[in-house]
Amino acid sequence: KDFTVHRVQQIVRFGAPAAAIGVDVGAKPRYHSADQSGKITADESAGKLLGADVKWYHKKKQVAKDVFDMKEAILPVPEIGNDVKVHVFFSVPLGQDVKTFTAMAEAMKVEKK
């Protein structure tokens, strides 16, 4: 298996836009905000992920009739394995607090078994 993806989605009334957060663990994660050539087409800000400094990429995206704030970062995690990276990404309906999801993502950590 090359990668594992976990997603958690907000429970909302039927038809309402829902916030979601995902974690992709694998050797070759790809930024959702990258175009076909791999160029990232998003704003950049400094932050943390798994206790390390990272660049968070942020952009707005239209999905059907709704607009979402999307944010993501990728970080190598040698504690898990050679060439393993963690891609954390989330989308929040415009008007909801993206800071809450950023804080939740930045609080993630790797625990050894």
N, CA and C atoms as a LAMMPS dump frame, in Angstrom:
ITEM: TIMESTEP
0
ITEM: NUMBER OF ATOMS
339
ITEM: BOX BOUNDS ff ff ff
-5.0000000000000000e+02 5.0000000000000000e+02
-5.0000000000000000e+02 5.0000000000000000e+02
-5.0000000000000000e+02 5.0000000000000000e+02
ITEM: ATOMS id mol type element x y z
1 1 1 N 0.85 -1.184 0
2 1 2 C 0 0 0
3 1 3 C 0.89 1.24 0
4 2 1 N 0.675 2.154 -0.951
5 2 2 C 1.515 3.343 -1.088
6 2 3 C 1.146 4.465 -0.132
7 3 1 N -0.116 4.54 0.251
8 3 2 C -0.552 5.652 1.084
9 3 3 C -1.826 5.285 1.835
10 4 1 N -2.105 6.055 2.866
11 4 2 C -3.341 5.91 3.634
12 4 3 C -3.931 7.306 3.8
13 5 1 N -5.226 7.428 3.553
14 5 2 C -5.91 8.709 3.708
15 5 3 C -7.036 8.544 4.72
16 6 1 N -7.083 9.464 5.669
17 6 2 C -8.166 9.515 6.654
18 6 3 C -8.854 10.866 6.496
19 7 1 N -10.179 10.863 6.564
20 7 2 C -10.957 12.101 6.471
21 7 3 C -12.003 12.131 7.571
22 8 1 N -12.245 13.333 8.074
23 8 2 C -13.316 13.563 9.039
24 8 3 C -14.145 14.716 8.482
25 9 1 N -15.453 14.502 8.421
26 9 2 C -16.332 15.535 7.871
27 9 3 C -17.333 15.978 8.928
28 10 1 N -17.59 17.26 8.952
29 10 2 C -18.56 17.856 9.857
30 10 3 C -19.958 17.316 9.527
31 11 1 N -20.728 17.025 10.549
32 11 2 C -22.109 16.59 10.345
33 11 3 C -22.985 17.841 10.276
34 12 1 N -23.705 17.972 9.176
35 12 2 C -24.562 19.142 8.951
36 12 3 C -25.911 18.667 8.424
37 13 1 N -26.853 19.589 8.338
38 13 2 C -28.155 19.219 7.767
39 13 3 C -27.979 18.889 6.291
40 14 1 N -28.838 18.066 5.773
41 14 2 C -28.763 17.624 4.387
42 14 3 C -28.709 18.823 3.442
43 15 1 N -27.736 18.827 2.537
44 15 2 C -27.601 19.884 1.541
45 15 3 C -26.75 21.065 1.965
46 16 1 N -26.396 21.144 3.245
47 16 2 C -25.567 22.255 3.729
48 16 3 C -24.094 21.93 3.484
49 17 1 N -23.27 22.942 3.212
50 17 2 C -21.838 22.682 3.037
51 17 3 C -21.197 22.267 4.358
52 18 1 N -20.273 21.317 4.297
53 18 2 C -19.644 20.779 5.506
54 18 3 C -18.142 20.993 5.473
55 19 1 N -17.593 21.325 6.61
56 19 2 C -16.145 21.398 6.761
57 19 3 C -15.589 19.975 6.817
58 20 1 N -14.339 19.821 6.405
59 20 2 C -13.704 18.503 6.434
60 20 3 C -12.203 18.675 6.623
61 21 1 N -11.592 17.68 7.246
62 21 2 C -10.141 17.659 7.411
63 21 3 C -9.648 16.278 6.997
64 22 1 N -8.484 16.242 6.362
65 22 2 C -7.936 14.973 5.916
66 22 3 C -6.455 14.868 6.205
67 23 1 N -5.986 13.637 6.344
68 23 2 C -4.568 13.346 6.556
69 23 3 C -4.183 12.236 5.587
70 24 1 N -3.209 12.518 4.749
71 24 2 C -2.689 11.576 3.761
72 24 3 C -1.268 11.238 4.173
73 25 1 N -1.006 9.97 4.469
74 25 2 C 0.326 9.517 4.865
75 25 3 C 0.857 8.632 3.754
76 26 1 N 1.974 9.033 3.147
77 26 2 C 2.53 8.243 2.058
78 26 3 C 3.806 8.843 1.51
79 27 1 N 4.323 8.241 0.463
80 27 2 C 5.602 8.666 -0.109
81 27 3 C 5.47 9.824 -1.088
82 28 1 N 4.319 9.958 -1.732
83 28 2 C 4.196 10.968 -2.79
84 28 3 C 2.902 11.769 -2.704
85 29 1 N 2.654 12.45 -1.573
86 29 2 C 1.443 13.269 -1.524
87 29 3 C 1.56 14.446 -2.489
88 30 1 N 0.431 14.927 -2.962
89 30 2 C 0.402 16.044 -3.921
90 30 3 C -0.505 17.135 -3.369
91 31 1 N -0.029 18.369 -3.49
92 31 2 C -0.847 19.495 -3.049
93 31 3 C -2.104 19.61 -3.903
94 32 1 N -3.245 19.753 -3.256
95 32 2 C -4.502 19.966 -3.973
96 32 3 C -4.505 21.311 -4.689
97 33 1 N -3.725 22.254 -4.18
98 33 2 C -3.682 23.596 -4.775
99 33 3 C -2.647 23.71 -5.889
100 34 1 N -2.056 22.594 -6.298
101 34 2 C -1.072 22.618 -7.392
102 34 3 C -1.789 22.416 -8.728
103 35 1 N -1.256 23.06 -9.761
104 35 2 C -1.794 22.836 -11.096
105 35 3 C -1.149 21.579 -11.695
106 36 1 N -1.438 21.277 -12.952
107 36 2 C -0.944 20.049 -13.582
108 36 3 C 0.589 19.971 -13.63
109 37 1 N 1.252 21.142 -13.7
110 37 2 C 2.711 21.145 -13.76
111 37 3 C 3.35 21.011 -12.369
112 38 1 N 2.524 21.061 -11.315
113 38 2 C 3.036 20.967 -9.958
114 38 3 C 3.218 22.318 -9.281
115 39 1 N 2.968 23.41 -10.025
116 39 2 C 3.104 24.754 -9.45
117 39 3 C 1.942 25.017 -8.496
118 40 1 N 2.272 25.464 -7.296
119 40 2 C 1.245 25.742 -6.293
120 40 3 C 0.64 27.113 -6.569
121 41 1 N -0.68 27.127 -6.668
122 41 2 C -1.409 28.356 -6.999
123 41 3 C -2.242 28.771 -5.79
124 42 1 N -1.555 29.146 -4.699
125 42 2 C -2.242 29.51 -3.464
126 42 3 C -1.387 30.49 -2.673
127 43 1 N -2.035 31.193 -1.749
128 43 2 C -1.303 32.064 -0.835
129 43 3 C -0.535 31.2 0.156
130 44 1 N 0.517 31.761 0.718
131 44 2 C 1.411 31.012 1.6
132 44 3 C 1.503 31.714 2.949
133 45 1 N 1.546 30.91 4.022
134 45 2 C 1.77 31.479 5.35
135 45 3 C 2.571 30.476 6.176
136 46 1 N 3.29 30.986 7.165
137 46 2 C 4.095 30.138 8.044
138 46 3 C 3.2 29.529 9.11
139 47 1 N 3.543 28.321 9.539
140 47 2 C 2.781 27.666 10.598
141 47 3 C 3.518 26.452 11.109
142 48 1 N 2.806 25.615 11.813
143 48 2 C 3.368 24.397 12.402
144 48 3 C 2.56 23.193 11.953
145 49 1 N 3.224 22.055 11.887
146 49 2 C 2.57 20.774 11.651
147 49 3 C 3.439 19.716 12.31
148 50 1 N 2.856 18.911 13.171
149 50 2 C 3.588 17.88 13.916
150 50 3 C 4.798 18.461 14.643
151 51 1 N 4.652 19.7 15.117
152 51 2 C 5.703 20.362 15.879
153 51 3 C 6.797 21.009 15.051
154 52 1 N 6.736 20.885 13.734
155 52 2 C 7.77 21.443 12.85
156 52 3 C 7.231 22.663 12.097
157 53 1 N 8.135 23.525 11.691
158 53 2 C 7.751 24.67 10.868
159 53 3 C 7.379 24.199 9.471
160 54 1 N 6.269 24.728 8.933
161 54 2 C 5.829 24.39 7.577
162 54 3 C 5.288 25.635 6.89
163 55 1 N 5.116 25.51 5.6
164 55 2 C 4.389 26.509 4.823
165 55 3 C 2.98 25.972 4.618
166 56 1 N 1.994 26.727 5.081
167 56 2 C 0.597 26.404 4.804
168 56 3 C 0.213 27.123 3.522
169 57 1 N -0.491 26.424 2.643
170 57 2 C -0.997 27.02 1.406
171 57 3 C -2.507 27.163 1.545
172 58 1 N -3.016 28.337 1.163
173 58 2 C -4.408 28.688 1.408
174 58 3 C -5.017 29.293 0.156
175 59 1 N -6.21 28.84 -0.184
176 59 2 C -6.935 29.444 -1.299
177 59 3 C -8.423 29.218 -1.124
178 60 1 N -9.201 29.975 -1.836
179 60 2 C -10.644 29.789 -1.863
180 60 3 C -10.984 28.94 -3.083
181 61 1 N -11.976 28.067 -2.931
182 61 2 C -12.359 27.194 -4.038
183 61 3 C -13.873 27.082 -4.114
184 62 1 N -14.383 27.23 -5.329
185 62 2 C -15.816 27.078 -5.58
186 62 3 C -16.121 25.597 -5.801
187 63 1 N -17.09 25.074 -5.063
188 63 2 C -17.557 23.703 -5.244
189 63 3 C -19.075 23.786 -5.379
190 64 1 N -19.553 23.541 -6.586
191 64 2 C -20.981 23.717 -6.903
192 64 3 C -21.361 25.157 -6.562
193 65 1 N -22.335 25.348 -5.685
194 65 2 C -22.772 26.711 -5.357
195 65 3 C -22.067 27.282 -4.126
196 66 1 N -21.2 26.501 -3.497
197 66 2 C -20.55 26.919 -2.255
198 66 3 C -19.092 27.284 -2.47
199 67 1 N -18.598 28.199 -1.62
200 67 2 C -17.19 28.592 -1.644
201 67 3 C -16.557 28.125 -0.333
202 68 1 N -15.377 27.522 -0.449
203 68 2 C -14.663 26.991 0.707
204 68 3 C -13.308 27.656 0.847
205 69 1 N -12.873 27.865 2.101
206 69 2 C -11.49 28.2 2.404
207 69 3 C -10.768 26.863 2.507
208 70 1 N -9.699 26.694 1.726
209 70 2 C -8.927 25.449 1.753
210 70 3 C -7.517 25.757 2.224
211 71 1 N -6.968 24.877 3.046
212 71 2 C -5.618 25.068 3.568
213 71 3 C -4.938 23.707 3.632
214 72 1 N -3.615 23.674 3.35
215 72 2 C -2.904 22.401 3.342
216 72 3 C -1.411 22.6 3.553
217 73 1 N -0.774 21.549 4.052
218 73 2 C 0.68 21.532 4.237
219 73 3 C 1.169 20.089 4.11
220 74 1 N 2.413 19.935 3.672
221 74 2 C 3.049 18.616 3.579
222 74 3 C 4.367 18.668 4.34
223 75 1 N 4.633 17.59 5.083
224 75 2 C 5.828 17.536 5.922
225 75 3 C 6.424 16.13 5.893
226 76 1 N 7.761 16.005 5.662
227 76 2 C 8.392 14.688 5.793
228 76 3 C 8.366 14.259 7.26
229 77 1 N 8.135 12.967 7.497
230 77 2 C 8.06 12.462 8.867
231 77 3 C 8.9 11.189 8.971
232 78 1 N 10.217 11.345 9.18
233 78 2 C 11.091 10.175 9.248
234 78 3 C 10.776 9.256 10.424
235 79 1 N 10.087 9.764 11.464
236 79 2 C 9.714 8.911 12.6
237 79 3 C 8.778 7.785 12.163
238 80 1 N 8.041 8.005 11.081
239 80 2 C 7.098 7.005 10.582
240 80 3 C 7.808 6.037 9.632
241 81 1 N 8.721 6.559 8.81
242 81 2 C 9.432 5.709 7.858
243 81 3 C 10.201 6.54 6.853
244 82 1 N 11.165 5.906 6.185
245 82 2 C 11.948 6.598 5.161
246 82 3 C 11.027 7.085 4.045
247 83 1 N 11.229 8.294 3.595
248 83 2 C 10.47 8.893 2.495
249 83 3 C 8.98 9.043 2.778
250 84 1 N 8.558 8.949 4.028
251 84 2 C 7.144 9.115 4.359
252 84 3 C 6.862 10.585 4.628
253 85 1 N 5.754 11.052 4.047
254 85 2 C 5.319 12.427 4.247
255 85 3 C 3.877 12.423 4.735
256 86 1 N 3.525 13.465 5.456
257 86 2 C 2.158 13.653 5.913
258 86 3 C 1.603 14.896 5.231
259 87 1 N 0.468 14.737 4.585
260 87 2 C -0.238 15.838 3.919
261 87 3 C -1.518 16.064 4.714
262 88 1 N -1.605 17.216 5.363
263 88 2 C -2.801 17.59 6.105
264 88 3 C -3.516 18.655 5.293
265 89 1 N -4.811 18.455 5.083
266 89 2 C -5.594 19.397 4.276
267 89 3 C -6.983 19.547 4.882
268 90 1 N -7.539 20.726 4.756
269 90 2 C -8.907 20.912 5.226
270 90 3 C -9.597 21.988 4.407
271 91 1 N -10.919 21.901 4.407
272 91 2 C -11.743 22.894 3.726
273 91 3 C -12.877 23.278 4.663
274 92 1 N -13.155 24.57 4.686
275 92 2 C -14.152 25.135 5.584
276 92 3 C -15.071 26.022 4.756
277 93 1 N -16.393 25.849 4.866
278 93 2 C -17.283 26.737 4.123
279 93 3 C -16.998 28.199 4.469
280 94 1 N -16.991 29.029 3.451
281 94 2 C -16.736 30.463 3.64
282 94 3 C -17.686 31.001 4.705
283 95 1 N -17.142 31.707 5.671
284 95 2 C -17.947 32.245 6.759
285 95 3 C -17.742 31.48 8.061
286 96 1 N -17.256 30.215 7.981
287 96 2 C -16.901 29.491 9.197
288 96 3 C -15.467 29.844 9.565
289 97 1 N -15.101 29.558 10.79
290 97 2 C -13.799 29.973 11.319
291 97 3 C -12.681 29.027 10.896
292 98 1 N -11.888 29.447 9.911
293 98 2 C -10.762 28.634 9.439
294 98 3 C -9.665 28.534 10.509
295 99 1 N -9.619 29.491 11.432
296 99 2 C -8.596 29.47 12.492
297 99 3 C -8.763 28.257 13.406
298 100 1 N -9.992 27.834 13.649
299 100 2 C -10.237 26.669 14.496
300 100 3 C -9.635 25.42 13.863
301 101 1 N -9.815 25.251 12.552
302 101 2 C -9.258 24.087 11.865
303 101 3 C -7.742 24.175 11.781
304 102 1 N -7.21 25.378 11.607
305 102 2 C -5.75 25.549 11.587
306 102 3 C -5.172 25.129 12.938
307 103 1 N -5.793 25.577 14.023
308 103 2 C -5.315 25.215 15.372
309 103 3 C -5.406 23.703 15.595
310 104 1 N -6.482 23.087 15.118
311 104 2 C -6.643 21.639 15.266
312 104 3 C -5.54 20.901 14.497
313 105 1 N -5.272 21.334 13.276
314 105 2 C -4.232 20.698 12.46
315 105 3 C -2.853 20.908 13.081
316 106 1 N -2.605 22.104 13.582
317 106 2 C -1.298 22.397 14.168
318 106 3 C -1.081 21.663 15.494
319 107 1 N -2.139 21.18 16.119
320 107 2 C -2.018 20.453 17.387
321 107 3 C -1.728 18.959 17.17
322 108 1 N -1.789 18.478 15.93
323 108 2 C -1.526 17.063 15.657
324 108 3 C -0.093 16.707 16.012
325 109 1 N 0.12 15.445 16.412
326 109 2 C 1.47 14.999 16.73
327 109 3 C 1.604 13.527 16.383
328 110 1 N 2.842 13.089 16.241
329 110 2 C 3.153 11.688 15.964
330 110 3 C 3.419 11.013 17.305
331 111 1 N 2.74 9.897 17.549
332 111 2 C 2.986 9.137 18.763
333 111 3 C 3.555 7.781 18.388
334 112 1 N 4.6 7.39 19.08
335 112 2 C 5.21 6.081 18.842
336 112 3 C 4.441 5.033 19.613
337 113 1 N 4.321 3.835 19.008
338 113 2 C 3.611 2.732 19.678
339 113 3 C 4.477 2.106 20.734
